[in-house]
Amino acid sequence: MNRHVAVLVLLLAAVLEAGGDALIRVALHRQGVAARGAAFLLGAVVLFAYGYTVNAPAWDFGRLLGLYVVFFFVVAQVVSWLAFGQTPSRAILLGGSLIVSGGFLIAFLQ
């Protein structure tokens, strides 16, 4: 798998993981058995898709893990902001800058 495809697959995996987590969170606070069950089921399907997406390719996941953590952090913050109205605090942005810096070091300096 070439580098560009690997990056896109990791980005897709991060979107699926953060999205699945968000769906589970929505399900926990839903009223009504049908709506709650549907949200849990959809969350489970999305999280399964994440697990498949991240584990199916034959790649050095340890090396790419740094970049994946960057994608997951950024996507999770965007989902938190857009879906739940939680803007990142200054501490989250500062810590996130360390996550992003570290992830790029791991992914691109090996």
Residue pairs with C-beta under 8 A, 6 or more apart in sequence:
1 9
1 57
1 58
1 59
6 57
6 59
6 64
7 67
9 53
9 54
9 57
10 54
10 64
10 67
10 68
10 71
11 71
11 75
12 53
13 50
13 53
13 54
13 68
13 71
14 68
14 71
14 72
14 74
14 75
14 76
15 75
16 46
16 47
16 49
16 50
16 53
17 47
17 50
17 54
17 72
17 75
18 72
18 75
18 76
18 78
18 79
19 46
19 79
20 43
20 44
20 46
20 47
20 49
20 50
21 43
21 47
21 76
21 79
22 43
22 79
22 80
22 83
22 84
23 39
23 40
23 42
23 43
23 46
24 39
24 40
24 43
24 44
24 47
25 84
26 39
26 43
26 83
27 36
27 37
27 39
27 40
27 43
30 36
30 39
54 61
54 68
55 61
61 68
63 106
63 107
63 110
64 107
65 106
66 102
66 103
66 104
66 105
66 106
66 107
67 103
67 104
67 106
67 107
68 103
69 99
69 102
69 103
70 99
70 100
70 103
70 104
70 107
73 96
73 99
73 100
73 103
74 96
74 100
77 88
77 92
77 96
80 86
80 88
81 87
81 88
88 96
